Amino acid sequence: LKDSEVREGLKEYSNWKTYPQLYINGELVGGVDIVKEMDEDGSLASAFPAADAEAAEAAPKEQPLEERLKALINKAPVMLFMKGSPDAARCGFSSKIVGILQENKIDFDS
């Protein structure tokens, strides 16, 4: 989320004002609280697609913002928009959601 237009635009597009944001097959699941609840109630594993799904290509910057956002959200079957990277999360919420996904052996892109 180095592109500030995308970072702010995704908040508006998703109507979810905070990060991290987890998407599965292009649909917003939610943030860390929702993923944590799903992990605790056992519904997390069934929410994810098969591991062999093909990733979409990244959107070029010349496209309108909404098209770029859709392309980014659908870049992989499971997309996490977060502060920092999975190896170096820049907030506790991002770190927590990465930990939950990794503990459940969920392949994701960010």
Number of C-alpha atoms within 10 A of each C-alpha: 14 8 9 9 10 18 15 13 17 25 14 11 14 14 10 14 13 16 19 24 25 24 22 19 17 17 15 17 17 18 21 21 12 14 20 16 12 17 16 11 9 11 12 18 13 9 13 16 14 11 11 8 11 10 12 13 11 15 16 10 11 8 10 10 16 13 14 19 20 16 17 20 27 20 20 23 23 26 22 26 22 24 21 16 16 19 8 10 16 13 13 12 18 23 20 17 24 23 13 18 18 13 10 12 10 17 16 19 17 20
